[in-house]
Amino acid sequence: MFDLIREISQTIKNNKLRTALTGLAVAWGIFMLIVLLGAARGVVNSFQDQASTSSVNSIRLWSGTTSMPYKGYRDGRWIRLHQKDMGAIEKEVGAAKEVAISTTVSGHSIVGPKDFITAGIDAVYPDVARSQRITDIKGRFINQKDISDLRRTIVLHRENAALLFGDADKALGQEVKVANLSWKVVGVYEHRWRKGTFVPYTTYKAISGVDGYVDEMTVRVDGIASETEAEAAEEQIRSVLARRHEFDPTDPNAVWIWNQFANYLRQGQAMVYLNLAVWVIGILTLLTGIVGVSNIMFVSVRERIHEIGIRRAIGAKPKSIIIQILAESVAITALFGYIGLVAGMAVLQVLNLFLGDAQGFSNPTVDISIAVQVTVALIVAGAIAGLFPAIKATKVKPVEALRDE
C-alpha cells in the first residue's frame, strides 16, 4: 500500500504542470455540478415552501366576469359566489369533501388595550385553516361551534397580537373591539405571509347584514391522484356553478379557478426535469476533465513503458499493473474533484447567505446525500479514466518494452 502511494505521488510530482491543468478541468466539472445542484435545490426548496403555505389538495374559486353570451345574457356579467354554492358543490362533486368560504372586509379598526390597528377582517369558515395552512401557536382557529352559535370570536396574527396587547402571549382569552363590539381572542397564529384577522363568517354576516355573497371559496378534494382527475374535478365544479348562476360552462372567466393540486403536480414534474437536466449538464462538464485524466494516464503509461516491461519480466501480474494505473487515475480525479467540491460548497454557502430567503430561491445548499453521490461519481469517473490506459499497460510485452526507445 505504501509503495502504491509513493508511486502515485511520484507520478504527480514528475508531471506537475500537466497534472495541474488536467486536474483543473476535473475540479471545474465538479464545481459546476455542485453549484448547479445547489441552485436546483434552491428552486425546489422554494417550491416546497410555497406548497407548504397552503393545502395542495384544494381548488380555490373567485368571482369573475363572463366573457361569452349565454341564454340571452350578454357577456360582461359579474358572477358572484354565494354561501349557498357550498352545499351544491359538496353534494354534486364527488371529490369535494369540504368547502370553505371567506370574504374580506377592509377598513375596520381593531382596538386592543395597548394599541389599535386598521386592517381587513376575514370572515371565514373553519376549513380555511386547513386550506391555507394556518398554524396556531396559541389557542385555536375558528371552529364549527363558532359558526353555528354566531360567536364573536377572533383569531389574530402573532405580530398583530403583540401590537394590540404588548405581548402575543397575553392575547389569548382577552377581548378586542371591532365595529364597536367586543370579540374574544381564541387563537394566535403564525404564517409565512398571511397576517389577516379571522372571525366566523356567520357571525359577521348577522352583524353586518351582508347578503351571503363571498369573495373566495376553497374546495378540499380527496381521492385524486393525477392531473387528469384534478382537472376533471375542476370542470365538475365549474359546471355546478354554471348551472346555478347561468353562464356558459366553457367560459373560463365567469369564475376564476386555481387548481392547486394540478398546479402542484405540474410543478413537481418540472422539478424532476430540472434535477435531471442539472445532472446531465454537470456530468457532461465533468467528462471533459475525465478525458484529460485519461490522456494523462496514457502518457504516463507511455513514459513508464520500460518500468512496466521490467515488472512484467520479473513476474508482475497484469492485475497489479491495472490496480496501479487505476489507483493513480482515481487519486488524481479524487484530489482535484474534492477541491472542486469544497469550492462549490463554499460558493453555495455565500449564495445562501445573500439569497437564501429570496423569492423563488430558498436555501440553495446540498445535503450529505448529494455529497455521497458526487463522491461515488468521482470514484467511478477516476476508474473509467484509468481503465483504458490500464488495459493498454497490460498488453505491453516485456521484450518489446525493454527494447523500446
Secondary structure in CASP SS format (residue, H / E / C, confidence):
PFRMAT SS
TARGET T0000
AUTHOR 0000-0000-0000
METHOD secondary structure of the structure
MODEL  1
M C 1.00
F H 1.00
D H 1.00
L H 1.00
I H 1.00
R H 1.00
E H 1.00
I H 1.00
S H 1.00
Q H 1.00
T H 1.00
I H 1.00
K H 1.00
N H 1.00
N C 1.00
K H 1.00
L H 1.00
R H 1.00
T H 1.00
A H 1.00
L H 1.00
T H 1.00
G H 1.00
L H 1.00
A H 1.00
V H 1.00
A H 1.00
W H 1.00
G H 1.00
I H 1.00
F H 1.00
M H 1.00
L H 1.00
I H 1.00
V H 1.00
L H 1.00
L H 1.00
G H 1.00
A H 1.00
A H 1.00
R H 1.00
G H 1.00
V H 1.00
V H 1.00
N H 1.00
S H 1.00
F H 1.00
Q H 1.00
D H 1.00
Q H 1.00
A H 1.00
S H 1.00
T C 1.00
S C 1.00
S C 1.00
V C 1.00
N C 1.00
S E 1.00
I E 1.00
R E 1.00
L E 1.00
W E 1.00
S E 1.00
G E 1.00
T E 1.00
T C 1.00
S C 1.00
M C 1.00
P C 1.00
Y E 1.00
K C 1.00
G C 1.00
Y E 1.00
R C 1.00
D C 1.00
G C 1.00
R C 1.00
W E 1.00
I E 1.00
R C 1.00
L C 1.00
H E 1.00
Q C 1.00
K C 1.00
D H 1.00
M H 1.00
G H 1.00
A H 1.00
I H 1.00
E H 1.00
K H 1.00
E H 1.00
V C 1.00
G C 1.00
A C 1.00
A E 1.00
K E 1.00
E E 1.00
V E 1.00
A E 1.00
I E 1.00
S E 1.00
T E 1.00
T E 1.00
V E 1.00
S E 1.00
G E 1.00
H E 1.00
S E 1.00
I E 1.00
V E 1.00
G C 1.00
P C 1.00
K C 1.00
D C 1.00
F E 1.00
I E 1.00
T E 1.00
A E 1.00
G E 1.00
I E 1.00
D E 1.00
A E 1.00
V E 1.00
Y C 1.00
P C 1.00
D C 1.00
V H 1.00
A H 1.00
R H 1.00
S H 1.00
Q C 1.00
R C 1.00
I C 1.00
T E 1.00
D E 1.00
I E 1.00
K E 1.00
G E 1.00
R C 1.00
F C 1.00
I C 1.00
N C 1.00
Q H 1.00
K H 1.00
D H 1.00
I H 1.00
S H 1.00
D H 1.00
L C 1.00
R C 1.00
R C 1.00
T E 1.00
I E 1.00
V E 1.00
L E 1.00
H E 1.00
R H 1.00
E H 1.00
N H 1.00
A H 1.00
A H 1.00
L H 1.00
L H 1.00
F H 1.00
G C 1.00
D C 1.00
A H 1.00
D H 1.00
K H 1.00
A C 1.00
L C 1.00
G C 1.00
Q C 1.00
E E 1.00
V E 1.00
K E 1.00
V E 1.00
A C 1.00
N C 1.00
L E 1.00
S E 1.00
W E 1.00
K E 1.00
V E 1.00
V E 1.00
G E 1.00
V E 1.00
Y E 1.00
E E 1.00
H C 1.00
R C 1.00
W C 1.00
R C 1.00
K C 1.00
G C 1.00
T E 1.00
F E 1.00
V E 1.00
P E 1.00
Y H 1.00
T H 1.00
T H 1.00
Y H 1.00
K H 1.00
A H 1.00
I H 1.00
S H 1.00
G C 1.00
V C 1.00
D C 1.00
G C 1.00
Y E 1.00
V C 1.00
D C 1.00
E E 1.00
M E 1.00
T E 1.00
V E 1.00
R E 1.00
V E 1.00
D C 1.00
G C 1.00
I C 1.00
A C 1.00
S C 1.00
E H 1.00
T H 1.00
E H 1.00
A H 1.00
E H 1.00
A H 1.00
A H 1.00
E H 1.00
E H 1.00
Q H 1.00
I H 1.00
R H 1.00
S H 1.00
V H 1.00
L H 1.00
A H 1.00
R H 1.00
R H 1.00
H H 1.00
E C 1.00
F C 1.00
D C 1.00
P C 1.00
T C 1.00
D C 1.00
P C 1.00
N C 1.00
A C 1.00
V E 1.00
W E 1.00
I E 1.00
W E 1.00
N E 1.00
Q H 1.00
F H 1.00
A H 1.00
N H 1.00
Y H 1.00
L H 1.00
R H 1.00
Q H 1.00
G H 1.00
Q H 1.00
A H 1.00
M H 1.00
V H 1.00
Y H 1.00
L H 1.00
N H 1.00
L H 1.00
A H 1.00
V H 1.00
W H 1.00
V H 1.00
I H 1.00
G H 1.00
I H 1.00
L H 1.00
T H 1.00
L H 1.00
L H 1.00
T H 1.00
G H 1.00
I H 1.00
V H 1.00
G H 1.00
V H 1.00
S H 1.00
N H 1.00
I H 1.00
M H 1.00
F H 1.00
V H 1.00
S H 1.00
V H 1.00
R H 1.00
E H 1.00
R C 1.00
I H 1.00
H H 1.00
E H 1.00
I H 1.00
G H 1.00
I H 1.00
R H 1.00
R H 1.00
A H 1.00
I C 1.00
G C 1.00
A C 1.00
K C 1.00
P H 1.00
K H 1.00
S H 1.00
I H 1.00
I H 1.00
I H 1.00
Q H 1.00
I H 1.00
L H 1.00
A H 1.00
E H 1.00
S H 1.00
V H 1.00
A H 1.00
I H 1.00
T H 1.00
A H 1.00
L H 1.00
F H 1.00
G H 1.00
Y H 1.00
I H 1.00
G H 1.00
L H 1.00
V H 1.00
A H 1.00
G H 1.00
M H 1.00
A H 1.00
V H 1.00
L H 1.00
Q H 1.00
V H 1.00
L H 1.00
N H 1.00
L H 1.00
F H 1.00
L H 1.00
G C 1.00
D E 1.00
A E 1.00
Q C 1.00
G C 1.00
F E 1.00
S E 1.00
N C 1.00
P C 1.00
T C 1.00
V C 1.00
D C 1.00
I H 1.00
S H 1.00
I H 1.00
A H 1.00
V H 1.00
Q H 1.00
V H 1.00
T H 1.00
V H 1.00
A H 1.00
L H 1.00
I H 1.00
V H 1.00
A H 1.00
G H 1.00
A H 1.00
I H 1.00
A H 1.00
G H 1.00
L H 1.00
F H 1.00
P H 1.00
A H 1.00
I H 1.00
K H 1.00
A H 1.00
T H 1.00
K C 1.00
V C 1.00
K C 1.00
P H 1.00
V H 1.00
E H 1.00
A H 1.00
L H 1.00
R H 1.00
D C 1.00
E C 1.00
END
